[in-house]
Amino acid sequence: MNRVDSAQGAGGMPLIMRMRKPGIGDGAPSMPQARRRRSGRSPWVDRAARILVIVCVLNLNGVFDMMFDIGQAVSLIILATSLVLIATTGRRAWSPPFSLLIAAIASYLILGWLLYDPAASVEPASKYLQSYFNSILIIWALAGYVASLPQGRRLDGFLKFLRNSFLVAAASVWMSPLLYQYYVNLPFSAQQRMGGVFANPNEAAAASCFAVALVLALPLRFRVLQFAAVAMAAGAVIMTFSKGGISMLVILLGWHVVRHARGVGLVAIVLTSLLALVLVQNPRALVETVTDLPLLELDASQKDRILAVADIFGGEIDERTTTGRTVLWDFVIERALHDFPLGSGLGSAHHIVGGILELDVWQGAHNTFLMVWGESGVIPLLLLVSAMVAVVFASLHHAHRSLGVTCLFVLLVVMMSGHIALATRYHNVMLAVVLGLSANGIHRMRRGSHPGMQNAQPQQRYGYTT
């Protein structure tokens, strides 16, 4: 604003009046500061969120452990960035789906700790308490941050950064032969499967599926780069030889083609699908023709895993195609029914003592929902199921609903095929993003019902500080 300086005479009348623009010395904001205030931009908060994404998506704790035999090397960074985000934007995360999820994890930890039995668990309860408490912090931090972002360049920029981070994680799978030369703690499956920056190839497959989903929902500017990115991420999924990952990949790509097909293309897809159902009664035979190609040089273990995917799509779900998961599920369900409505305590379904012993390790439930039920009882299970249902409905009410629903599909498949999903950091990040987008949509709907907030400044509506 302009100011009027006046020099008054004896009579109090102004003698000189001149217009003067405010200067820096007058306390006026500089141009960059003014832009930040108008846009609600907080660069240091953005940096904290992106650092947290990089550390979690690229599994840097695991990389330091495999490469240098140093555990929890970047845990302090995760803690610090999470606390910064919770302090600045954490209140924006609170919504019905988020509240249900936090209640599910908290009740799981409390009841599981009270029911803990050292004879039924191979790990101390403190390990699970620390791991899942950190999950709460990460989910809370990033969900609040995403929920606070206004629709437009800032939200789109963060989502593209997230996409690129998962693309780097997928690219690391292709670099596995090089990375494995420098790992001092080599993954057990390094001879048959590739995991990149992940010790577990199944986690690498899930992260690569997230990369595919994000690239399809947030396409790159040039079609050549878009095709290359999808091909690279899809190839990474296949190179892990993860049955669950390859199954997710087929569904993701198929759903994308069907959604974007128009006119003649849609008719061709329908006719091709009908023809395939008529001619290919045995999908295993078709896939086996491909796996037997000398060019691929697949060993017996790799062929079995690929053929198992064909058997799964053919409706054959048993101990062989699921690598013993059905047996483990039966173990957990039997114990959960025996202890109903409570559970067997923390860790009892992470490692099922008396179940399947593989490489001197008792295998776990391989299902997050069954794990929660088996360890802490029916109350945390119902809360977790309710949270996921609430997220599904909430994901339909924001601008990025396609991204949210697609990534939610991958999240749920990972949870139904693994028992440590809620303790893996890349899964925490994607779950937080989906929850944040859902909260964003819910907050916008609530603002729409209060006309007085529609014309509010960004700082008032989104809770930013400058």
Wavefront OBJ file of the C-alpha trace (Angstrom):
o trace
v 0.000 0.000 0.000
v 1.057 3.596 -0.548
v 1.538 5.980 2.332
v 0.949 9.721 2.635
v 3.684 11.742 4.389
v 2.592 15.179 5.528
v 4.484 18.134 6.929
v 2.193 20.318 9.030
v 2.437 24.020 9.705
v 1.491 25.846 12.834
v -2.176 25.628 12.005
v -2.042 21.880 11.669
v -2.731 22.029 7.935
v -0.623 19.789 5.667
v 1.965 21.811 3.749
v 3.565 19.009 1.703
v 1.937 15.776 0.606
v 3.804 13.177 -1.425
v 3.261 9.559 -2.338
v 6.048 7.178 -1.377
v 6.336 3.475 -2.143
v 7.215 1.275 0.791
v 10.780 0.080 0.839
v 12.624 -2.815 2.407
v 13.553 -0.668 5.331
v 9.862 -0.067 6.064
v 9.274 -3.721 6.847
v 7.484 -4.506 3.579
v 7.694 -8.081 2.293
v 10.033 -8.820 -0.575
v 8.650 -10.260 -3.811
v 9.592 -13.913 -3.026
v 8.049 -13.559 0.432
v 4.891 -12.075 -1.047
v 4.596 -14.971 -3.508
v 5.029 -17.500 -0.706
v 2.313 -15.792 1.335
v -0.108 -15.715 -1.590
v 0.472 -19.374 -2.445
v 0.756 -20.654 1.126
v 4.120 -22.136 0.228
v 6.339 -23.572 2.966
v 9.542 -24.800 1.272
v 11.061 -26.405 4.357
v 7.888 -28.436 4.942
v 7.959 -29.561 1.305
v 11.590 -30.600 1.679
v 10.827 -32.612 4.809
v 8.029 -34.465 2.995
v 10.214 -35.267 -0.010
v 13.117 -36.430 2.134
v 10.755 -38.756 3.990
v 9.458 -40.136 0.679
v 12.965 -40.805 -0.631
v 14.136 -42.524 2.550
v 11.054 -44.759 2.729
v 10.432 -45.567 -0.942
v 14.076 -46.373 -1.654
v 14.328 -48.436 1.548
v 17.515 -46.678 2.621
v 17.531 -48.407 6.010
v 17.570 -51.741 4.204
v 20.216 -50.592 1.738
v 22.578 -49.551 4.537
v 21.998 -52.879 6.250
v 22.675 -54.910 3.094
v 25.591 -52.829 1.873
v 27.359 -51.782 5.093
v 25.807 -54.067 7.739
v 24.533 -50.967 9.574
v 21.007 -51.264 10.940
v 18.561 -48.355 11.312
v 21.031 -45.947 9.708
v 18.444 -43.367 8.655
v 15.798 -43.936 11.343
v 16.558 -40.573 12.948
v 15.880 -38.861 9.620
v 12.534 -40.652 9.388
v 11.668 -39.618 12.946
v 12.732 -35.988 12.493
v 10.926 -35.419 9.187
v 7.805 -37.159 10.478
v 7.661 -34.974 13.586
v 8.167 -31.819 11.511
v 5.273 -32.725 9.229
v 3.014 -33.771 12.113
v 3.691 -30.471 13.917
v 2.943 -28.351 10.834
v 0.224 -30.172 8.865
v -0.666 -33.207 10.991
v -4.093 -31.893 11.983
v -5.185 -32.012 8.337
v -4.878 -35.812 8.309
v -7.799 -36.419 10.622
v -10.762 -37.877 8.776
v -12.982 -40.928 9.342
v -10.752 -43.340 7.327
v -7.577 -42.070 8.983
v -9.105 -42.211 12.473
v -10.266 -45.787 11.921
v -6.826 -46.862 10.685
v -4.986 -45.286 13.623
v -7.504 -46.859 16.007
v -6.926 -50.250 14.333
v -3.123 -50.090 14.632
v -3.222 -48.689 18.184
v -5.691 -51.328 19.406
v -3.638 -54.019 17.678
v -0.526 -52.918 19.552
v -2.198 -52.497 22.940
v -4.134 -55.767 22.908
v -1.250 -57.677 21.317
v 1.149 -56.385 23.969
v -1.226 -57.363 26.793
v -1.620 -60.858 25.294
v 2.081 -61.285 24.446
v 3.490 -64.750 25.128
v 7.273 -65.236 24.719
v 6.697 -68.932 23.973
v 4.517 -68.087 20.958
v 6.802 -65.413 19.489
v 10.416 -65.557 18.329
v 10.903 -61.774 18.710
v 10.461 -59.473 21.727
v 7.274 -57.399 21.875
v 9.343 -54.189 21.820
v 10.366 -54.858 18.218
v 6.765 -54.819 17.026
v 5.809 -51.873 19.232
v 8.621 -49.761 17.800
v 8.060 -50.793 14.183
v 4.316 -50.156 14.111
v 4.567 -46.976 16.178
v 6.949 -45.647 13.527
v 4.364 -46.664 10.912
v 1.785 -44.507 12.688
v 4.162 -41.520 12.624
v 4.956 -41.901 8.905
v 1.322 -42.370 7.893
v 0.196 -39.445 10.052
v 2.966 -37.166 8.755
v 2.454 -37.741 5.032
v -1.340 -38.041 5.186
v -1.521 -34.633 6.863
v 0.911 -33.124 4.387
v -0.973 -34.424 1.335
v -4.322 -33.363 2.820
v -2.977 -29.830 3.310
v -1.934 -29.387 -0.308
v -4.379 -27.350 -2.436
v -5.503 -28.765 -5.751
v -3.164 -27.581 -8.470
v 0.553 -27.295 -9.120
v 1.732 -28.019 -5.600
v -0.208 -31.259 -5.170
v 0.544 -32.367 -8.721
v 4.234 -31.614 -8.199
v 4.403 -33.760 -5.084
v 2.552 -36.654 -6.738
v 4.927 -36.543 -9.705
v 7.872 -36.569 -7.316
v 6.327 -39.622 -5.654
v 5.919 -41.276 -9.060
v 9.545 -40.634 -9.950
v 10.727 -42.011 -6.607
v 8.915 -45.290 -7.218
v 10.341 -45.381 -10.744
v 13.825 -45.193 -9.241
v 12.937 -48.065 -6.899
v 11.743 -50.090 -9.900
v 14.902 -49.231 -11.845
v 16.995 -50.602 -8.986
v 15.597 -54.077 -9.745
v 17.285 -53.916 -13.149
v 20.516 -52.953 -11.361
v 20.371 -55.960 -9.022
v 23.362 -57.798 -10.572
v 25.474 -54.695 -9.943
v 24.088 -53.967 -6.468
v 24.522 -57.563 -5.326
v 28.270 -57.253 -5.931
v 28.435 -54.633 -3.174
v 26.003 -56.147 -0.660
v 27.679 -57.739 2.338
v 24.324 -59.173 3.433
v 23.094 -60.781 0.244
v 19.348 -61.653 0.061
v 18.589 -65.380 0.307
v 16.874 -65.408 -3.100
v 19.600 -63.499 -4.930
v 20.430 -66.439 -7.221
v 16.908 -66.824 -8.642
v 15.172 -63.477 -8.103
v 16.049 -59.776 -8.208
v 15.072 -57.265 -5.544
v 17.144 -54.146 -6.157
v 17.148 -52.027 -3.002
v 14.818 -54.500 -1.278
v 15.951 -57.688 0.444
v 12.571 -59.283 -0.273
v 11.764 -59.535 -4.021
v 8.053 -59.498 -3.196
v 8.468 -56.005 -1.759
v 10.378 -54.945 -4.872
v 7.506 -56.283 -6.995
v 4.924 -54.346 -4.976
v 6.957 -51.120 -5.200
v 7.295 -51.626 -8.974
v 3.522 -52.163 -9.231
v 3.048 -48.823 -7.479
v 5.390 -47.318 -10.076
v 3.222 -48.744 -12.884
v 0.024 -47.468 -11.235
v 1.473 -43.980 -10.699
v 2.831 -43.693 -14.240
v -0.524 -44.752 -15.707
v -2.392 -42.263 -13.487
v 0.183 -39.453 -13.903
v 1.521 -39.902 -17.453
v 4.810 -38.381 -18.532
v 4.819 -35.506 -21.002
v 6.148 -37.446 -23.991
v 4.658 -40.736 -25.159
v 8.070 -42.277 -25.761
v 9.074 -41.626 -22.154
v 5.684 -42.852 -20.956
v 6.033 -46.149 -22.810
v 9.625 -46.559 -21.599
v 8.631 -45.897 -17.977
v 5.757 -48.407 -18.050
v 7.922 -51.013 -19.776
v 10.764 -50.524 -17.284
v 8.509 -50.786 -14.221
v 6.571 -53.744 -15.662
v 9.836 -55.499 -16.506
v 11.010 -54.946 -12.935
v 7.888 -56.701 -11.622
v 8.526 -59.699 -13.864
v 12.206 -59.879 -12.897
v 11.250 -60.367 -9.246
v 9.313 -63.549 -10.192
v 6.732 -62.581 -7.589
v 3.474 -64.397 -8.252
v 1.436 -61.756 -6.484
v 3.306 -58.951 -8.215
v 2.886 -60.395 -11.704
v -0.803 -61.038 -11.044
v -1.261 -57.397 -9.964
v 0.625 -56.213 -13.050
v -1.640 -58.153 -15.417
v -4.763 -56.722 -13.755
v -3.394 -53.155 -13.700
v -2.444 -53.153 -17.384
v -5.648 -54.922 -18.419
v -7.813 -52.489 -16.476
v -5.956 -49.512 -17.964
v -6.449 -50.777 -21.520
v -10.162 -51.419 -20.977
v -10.720 -47.994 -19.359
v -9.037 -46.114 -22.191
v -10.341 -48.155 -25.095
v -12.831 -46.334 -27.296
v -14.949 -47.302 -30.279
v -13.376 -49.981 -32.461
v -10.637 -50.600 -29.894
v -13.173 -51.494 -27.207
v -15.001 -53.881 -29.546
v -11.689 -55.510 -30.488
v -10.816 -56.031 -26.816
v -14.173 -57.665 -26.090
v -13.939 -59.975 -29.117
v -10.333 -60.896 -28.300
v -11.282 -61.715 -24.716
v -14.167 -63.925 -25.829
v -11.944 -65.689 -28.353
v -9.296 -66.269 -25.676
v -11.903 -67.826 -23.376
v -12.971 -70.199 -26.134
v -9.557 -71.165 -27.513
v -7.355 -71.039 -24.427
v -8.986 -73.406 -21.941
v -5.614 -74.131 -20.378
v -3.686 -70.887 -19.705
v -0.769 -72.898 -18.310
v -0.061 -74.450 -21.719
v 0.147 -71.020 -23.351
v 2.475 -69.604 -20.700
v 4.586 -72.759 -20.714
v 5.270 -72.234 -24.415
v 6.779 -68.852 -23.557
v 8.782 -69.982 -20.526
v 10.385 -72.808 -22.539
v 11.972 -70.363 -24.990
v 15.786 -70.852 -24.875
v 16.282 -67.096 -25.167
v 14.860 -66.502 -21.670
v 17.194 -68.982 -19.946
v 14.827 -69.560 -17.017
v 15.706 -72.150 -14.391
v 13.203 -74.608 -12.917
v 12.321 -72.379 -9.938
v 11.658 -69.355 -12.129
v 9.516 -71.382 -14.543
v 7.452 -72.766 -11.664
v 6.703 -69.301 -10.336
v 5.632 -67.989 -13.744
v 3.473 -71.054 -14.421
v 1.874 -70.700 -10.991
v 0.578 -67.278 -12.075
v -1.158 -68.904 -15.047
v -2.646 -71.530 -12.733
v -3.934 -68.819 -10.383
v -5.700 -67.030 -13.240
v -7.065 -70.435 -14.243
v -8.738 -70.688 -10.826
v -6.244 -73.056 -9.175
v -5.484 -71.623 -5.726
v -3.861 -74.195 -3.488
v -0.746 -74.880 -1.446
v 1.463 -75.147 -4.541
v 0.336 -72.012 -6.387
v 0.385 -69.898 -3.212
v 3.728 -71.269 -1.965
v 2.184 -72.708 1.177
v 0.109 -69.645 2.048
v -3.148 -71.607 2.260
v -1.597 -73.879 4.901
v -0.432 -70.856 6.907
v -3.849 -69.240 6.618
v -5.440 -72.401 8.012
v -3.000 -72.344 10.960
v -3.835 -68.721 11.821
v -7.592 -69.133 11.435
v -7.584 -72.243 13.631
v -5.655 -70.457 16.395
v -7.741 -67.300 16.080
v -10.967 -69.270 16.463
v -9.486 -71.087 19.456
v -8.599 -67.791 21.175
v -11.699 -65.896 19.974
v -12.428 -63.039 20.566
v -8.846 -62.303 21.669
v -5.558 -63.277 20.022
v -2.254 -64.980 20.779
v -0.171 -61.835 21.313
v 2.314 -59.782 19.317
v 4.533 -61.787 17.003
v 2.566 -65.025 17.153
v 1.337 -64.610 13.559
v 4.488 -62.905 12.265
v 6.280 -66.211 12.892
v 3.922 -69.161 13.391
v 5.831 -71.453 15.728
v 4.942 -75.027 14.817
v 3.879 -74.108 11.283
v 6.204 -74.107 8.268
v 9.959 -73.842 8.899
v 11.930 -72.467 5.943
v 15.639 -71.574 6.091
v 15.456 -71.956 9.900
v 12.716 -69.304 10.091
v 9.101 -69.942 11.076
v 6.937 -68.501 8.314
v 4.282 -65.902 9.063
v 0.611 -65.544 8.200
v 1.222 -63.850 4.831
v -1.993 -61.880 5.283
v -2.190 -58.629 7.227
v -5.840 -59.041 8.168
v -5.302 -62.579 9.470
v -2.151 -61.431 11.285
v -4.057 -58.705 13.140
v -6.874 -61.129 13.997
v -4.524 -63.879 15.130
v -2.386 -61.647 17.352
v -4.852 -59.142 18.836
v -8.343 -60.457 18.245
v -11.472 -59.408 16.454
v -11.711 -55.740 17.568
v -8.568 -54.501 15.718
v -9.583 -56.648 12.730
v -13.002 -54.998 12.478
v -11.433 -51.549 12.806
v -8.902 -52.339 10.062
v -11.566 -53.661 7.698
v -13.751 -50.617 8.426
v -10.813 -48.304 7.714
v -10.169 -49.915 4.331
v -13.854 -49.766 3.394
v -13.976 -46.098 4.423
v -10.892 -45.352 2.323
v -12.495 -46.987 -0.722
v -15.572 -44.761 -0.479
v -13.587 -41.635 0.363
v -11.257 -42.217 -2.606
v -14.180 -41.575 -4.948
v -14.526 -37.947 -3.840
v -11.304 -36.215 -4.830
v -9.750 -35.003 -8.082
v -7.206 -37.843 -8.208
v -9.751 -40.614 -7.700
v -8.246 -42.755 -10.481
v -4.831 -42.669 -8.828
v -6.312 -43.292 -5.387
v -8.446 -46.268 -6.415
v -5.668 -47.880 -8.474
v -3.074 -47.545 -5.724
v -5.612 -48.703 -3.148
v -6.039 -51.900 -5.169
v -2.288 -52.548 -4.967
v -2.270 -51.711 -1.245
v -5.034 -54.207 -0.509
v -3.471 -56.991 -2.578
v -0.168 -56.488 -0.771
v -1.974 -56.616 2.579
v -3.792 -59.814 1.620
v -0.607 -61.549 0.459
v 1.825 -60.394 3.171
v 1.670 -59.976 6.932
v 4.196 -57.138 7.341
v 2.585 -54.681 4.916
v 1.782 -52.127 7.631
v 5.415 -52.253 8.808
v 7.020 -51.676 5.396
v 7.919 -48.075 4.719
v 7.048 -47.888 1.002
v 3.582 -49.239 1.898
v 3.288 -46.641 4.687
v 4.006 -43.899 2.151
v 1.393 -45.016 -0.378
v -1.213 -45.675 2.305
v -0.574 -42.188 3.694
v -0.934 -40.612 0.244
v -4.244 -42.374 -0.384
v -5.483 -41.343 3.075
v -4.301 -37.772 2.483
v -6.098 -37.529 -0.856
v -9.230 -38.926 0.777
v -8.997 -36.412 3.626
v -8.445 -33.648 1.085
v -11.654 -34.615 -0.680
v -13.576 -34.862 2.588
v -12.368 -31.418 3.725
v -13.339 -29.900 0.365
v -16.838 -31.390 0.642
v -17.184 -29.943 4.140
v -16.010 -26.513 2.952
v -18.575 -26.718 0.186
v -21.297 -27.001 2.813
v -19.973 -23.818 4.534
v -20.173 -20.952 1.978
v -18.205 -18.640 4.247
v -15.050 -20.719 3.760
v -15.163 -20.811 -0.032
v -13.571 -17.363 -0.348
v -11.032 -17.858 2.424
v -7.349 -17.352 1.791
v -5.134 -20.447 1.316
v -3.595 -19.944 4.760
v -7.046 -20.075 6.360
v -8.325 -23.005 4.336
v -5.252 -25.252 4.330
v -3.619 -24.356 7.606
v -0.309 -23.124 6.150
v 2.140 -20.961 8.032
v 4.697 -18.656 6.495
l 1 2 3 4 5 6 7 8 9 10 11 12 13 14 15 16 17 18 19 20 21 22 23 24 25 26 27 28 29 30 31 32 33 34 35 36 37 38 39 40 41 42 43 44 45 46 47 48 49 50 51 52 53 54 55 56 57 58 59 60 61 62 63 64 65 66 67 68 69 70 71 72 73 74 75 76 77 78 79 80 81 82 83 84 85 86 87 88 89 90 91 92 93 94 95 96 97 98 99 100 101 102 103 104 105 106 107 108 109 110 111 112 113 114 115 116 117 118 119 120 121 122 123 124 125 126 127 128 129 130 131 132 133 134 135 136 137 138 139 140 141 142 143 144 145 146 147 148 149 150 151 152 153 154 155 156 157 158 159 160 161 162 163 164 165 166 167 168 169 170 171 172 173 174 175 176 177 178 179 180 181 182 183 184 185 186 187 188 189 190 191 192 193 194 195 196 197 198 199 200 201 202 203 204 205 206 207 208 209 210 211 212 213 214 215 216 217 218 219 220 221 222 223 224 225 226 227 228 229 230 231 232 233 234 235 236 237 238 239 240 241 242 243 244 245 246 247 248 249 250 251 252 253 254 255 256 257 258 259 260 261 262 263 264 265 266 267 268 269 270 271 272 273 274 275 276 277 278 279 280 281 282 283 284 285 286 287 288 289 290 291 292 293 294 295 296 297 298 299 300 301 302 303 304 305 306 307 308 309 310 311 312 313 314 315 316 317 318 319 320 321 322 323 324 325 326 327 328 329 330 331 332 333 334 335 336 337 338 339 340 341 342 343 344 345 346 347 348 349 350 351 352 353 354 355 356 357 358 359 360 361 362 363 364 365 366 367 368 369 370 371 372 373 374 375 376 377 378 379 380 381 382 383 384 385 386 387 388 389 390 391 392 393 394 395 396 397 398 399 400 401 402 403 404 405 406 407 408 409 410 411 412 413 414 415 416 417 418 419 420 421 422 423 424 425 426 427 428 429 430 431 432 433 434 435 436 437 438 439 440 441 442 443 444 445 446 447 448 449 450 451 452 453 454 455 456 457 458 459 460 461 462 463 464 465 466
